[in-house]
Amino acid sequence: MTAILPDDDERIEVSPALQSAWGVLARGLRESPELRRGLAFTVVVSLGVTVATLLTPILVQLVFDHGFDGGFRTGYVITICAGAVGLVALAFAAARAAGRRLVRASEEALMRLRVRTFSHIHDLSIADQSEERRGVFVARVTADVDAVQQFMEWGGIAWIISIAQLAGALALMLLYAWQLALGVLILVGPVLLIVSSMQARLTVAFNTARTRVGEMLSEVSESVMGAAVVRAYGLEEQTDRRVKGAIDARYRAEVVAHFRAATLWPLSTVFYAMALSVVVLLGAGFGPDWGLTFGKVTAFLFLADVFLHVFTDLPEVYAETQNAIAGWRKILAVLDLPVEIVEPADGATLPTGPLSVRAEGVVFAYHGGGPVLRGVDVEVHAGAHIAIVGETGCGKTTFAKLLSRLADPVDGSIWIGGVDLREVNPGSRRDAIRMVPQDGEVESAIEELGLGGWVASLPEGLDTRVGERGEALSVGERQLAALARAQIATPGLLILDEATSAVDPATEQRTSEALRRLSRGRTVITIAHRLSTAEHSDSVLVFDAGRIVERGTHAELVTRGGRYAELYRSWLGNTRASTVSDVAETT
């Protein structure tokens, strides 16, 4: 049973155990053993700092009440003051030691939390890693962990010290003058009621703010990574509007959250001034009748200051805590996402050489959506070269991802090399299907594919910097690099997502020749966007609305006059139009 917090637009559900702040804290500490180690030391030291703080008013009282008996008692006053200085120095040293330990433990916990969350995200299936969640996942690993940092390094220990100061100061205040303490407590009640009434609204506000962070990061990252496409297709205005809208939404959410938290600050300040005024008035007017000396009233003022400062600091501590709880809740919600791809403990090893592929009744659907694949049956013999074609959204790319086990079918099964893909050892699967580069074999792989001339044409050969995601290379050159990686990995099953799309003629010729060499002795399944690829395949599978509606050779399917023939005629028409346009531009 799960529930979603109010005002949360994300689809990642939050379990009931994480609805409350205490639930998040308890779970967070369980997930971060680094914080628990040495926690007792930090708490004890923090309590020691509190004790030193509370002893100072007592020393002040001793000076005022006994430092002037029969004249100024120099030795007595110096001794008391020296004790006060010693307490302050001891409190500083203890606080520094506790702070250093807490920072080290917090940073280690945060590092491991980032790594664990990042690893868990990569373990999720493609159903969880849908396009609209990328920014959300980035926010969980970055911004939300940063929000937790303030609480780990400062907010948590601030609560411990604050509670200790409240209890200790109140006990001493009652001991010195319960009448004055009662006057202060009467003013505390309304503040506590207001804080309690605002808690639910603050929780929702900060949770919404963390949600808007993820949405903003998603829009910004997509606009940056797709900058070339945005400029090429004239989408600047639309992209600018989306990014600014996401930034504005975060701004508004943050303003609402911190405005609600800031409401507490003037309230606590007014309460602080009123409470001290009550102490001064009652102490001056009724102190002698209650047996209070000047020193005791002064000490009480210091104690009241310690007690009341907790409430003046409360807005900042409370806001940071709510922000951290909201971020921590979202991180834990990601860690609660079930890993649907369960790797076998002792899986089978795929055979070497070309691998056969068999799909039986494969059904797949993304979370919250209808079926993308509907009862797909495929038989691919080892060493065959198969092209998969179909319009955008027909399920062909999803099927290719299932062959790499980026997700498991909702129903049905996939067999590679005669072994159920769910029973294959992950290392063997990655070697046989995935494209994994291996150092030391780069030069030979490039020569085997006939790409030596292309590499030699690069500014620094193999040492050429290609930039993030290969952006310094053209689209075609990136495809050539991907083919070289495939050759290095020597997989038995090679899955290509149209390696000949959107390239210039010279690069296409290099790519076609590299593909021809790469395909030798391997089973090749190509997601073909250009039907010239399908022409040279052993067989073609035509996908439509998640089903295979036709299969056969290129010639057979063109002659048959079905869905493939329609796609082929459309592709030929677009190709000819593009060629005429290119000639006209050249002329």
Secondary structure, DSSP 8 states (H G I E B T S, - for coil): --B--TT---S--B-GGGSSHHHHHHHHHHH-HHHHTTHHHHHHHHHHHHHHHHHHHHHHHHHHHHTTTTS--HHHHHHHHHHHHHHHHHHHHHHHHHHHHHHHHHHHHHHHHHHHHHHHHHHS-TTTS-GGGHHHHHHHHTHHHHHHHHIIIIIHHHHHHHHHHHHHHHHHHHHH-HHHHHHHHHHHHHHHHHHHHHHHHHHHHHHHHHHHHHHHHHHHHHHHHTHHHHHHTT-HHHHHHHHHHHHHHHHHHHHHHHHHHHTHHHHHHHHHHHHHHHHHHHHHHHTTTTT--HHHHHHHHHHHHHHHHHHHHHHHHHHHHHHHHHHHHHHHHHHTS-------TT-B---SSS--EEEEEEEEE-TTS-EEEEEEEEEE-TT-EEEEE--TTSSHHHHHHHHTTSS--SEEEEEETTEEGGGB-HHHHHHHTS----TT-HHHHHHHTT-HHHHHHSTTGGG----GGGTTS-HHHHHHHHHHHHHHH--SEEEEE-TTSS--HHHHHHHHHHHHHHTTTSEEEEE-SSHHHHHTSSEEEEEETTEEEEEE-HHHHHHHTSHHHHHHHHHHHHHHHHHHHHHHHH-
